[in-house]
Amino acid sequence: MAAKPRDLAAAGDADSAAEVVRRRRLRGRNLAVAGVLLALVVLFYVITLVRMGGG
């Protein structure tokens, strides 16, 4: 069975620990980009509602 990155990091392998840190940072960055995209979608939706309702 293949070892998971967390299992390898727990074993003390420096490369695996660095990979876990890299993945954690990448996940945080991806979540930040997703948050910005969601905010833009909400902003465009609100702007559309205001423009359609206000005439």
C-alpha positions as a Python dict, from the first residue, in 0.01 Angstrom:
ca = {
    (1, 'M'): (0, 0, 0),
    (2, 'A'): (134, 346, -89),
    (3, 'A'): (216, 579, 197),
    (4, 'K'): (28, 905, 223),
    (5, 'P'): (224, 1233, 247),
    (6, 'R'): (122, 1272, 612),
    (7, 'D'): (253, 925, 693),
    (8, 'L'): (587, 1003, 531),
    (9, 'A'): (615, 1336, 711),
    (10, 'A'): (548, 1164, 1041),
    (11, 'A'): (832, 923, 963),
    (12, 'G'): (1072, 1219, 958),
    (13, 'D'): (1150, 1233, 586),
    (14, 'A'): (1251, 1595, 516),
    (15, 'D'): (1137, 1592, 152),
    (16, 'S'): (795, 1462, 248),
    (17, 'A'): (758, 1724, 521),
    (18, 'A'): (843, 1994, 268),
    (19, 'E'): (583, 1848, 32),
    (20, 'V'): (318, 1862, 303),
    (21, 'V'): (402, 2228, 371),
    (22, 'R'): (392, 2304, -2),
    (23, 'R'): (53, 2139, -41),
    (24, 'R'): (-83, 2326, 262),
    (25, 'R'): (32, 2660, 118),
    (26, 'L'): (-109, 2573, -224),
    (27, 'R'): (-443, 2479, -68),
    (28, 'G'): (-453, 2811, 118),
    (29, 'R'): (-378, 3000, -201),
    (30, 'N'): (-646, 2806, -390),
    (31, 'L'): (-901, 2885, -120),
    (32, 'A'): (-809, 3253, -136),
    (33, 'V'): (-858, 3259, -515),
    (34, 'A'): (-1191, 3077, -476),
    (35, 'G'): (-1300, 3337, -218),
    (36, 'V'): (-1213, 3624, -452),
    (37, 'L'): (-1400, 3460, -739),
    (38, 'L'): (-1704, 3404, -518),
    (39, 'A'): (-1695, 3769, -408),
    (40, 'L'): (-1687, 3881, -773),
    (41, 'V'): (-1982, 3658, -859),
    (42, 'V'): (-2183, 3804, -570),
    (43, 'L'): (-2081, 4157, -667),
    (44, 'F'): (-2188, 4108, -1030),
    (45, 'Y'): (-2515, 3952, -916),
    (46, 'V'): (-2593, 4247, -688),
    (47, 'I'): (-2499, 4497, -958),
    (48, 'T'): (-2726, 4316, -1205),
    (49, 'L'): (-3017, 4318, -960),
    (50, 'V'): (-2973, 4690, -892),
    (51, 'R'): (-2951, 4778, -1261),
    (52, 'M'): (-3255, 4571, -1355),
    (53, 'G'): (-3463, 4694, -1062),
    (54, 'G'): (-3359, 5059, -1074),
    (55, 'G'): (-3409, 5107, -1448),
}
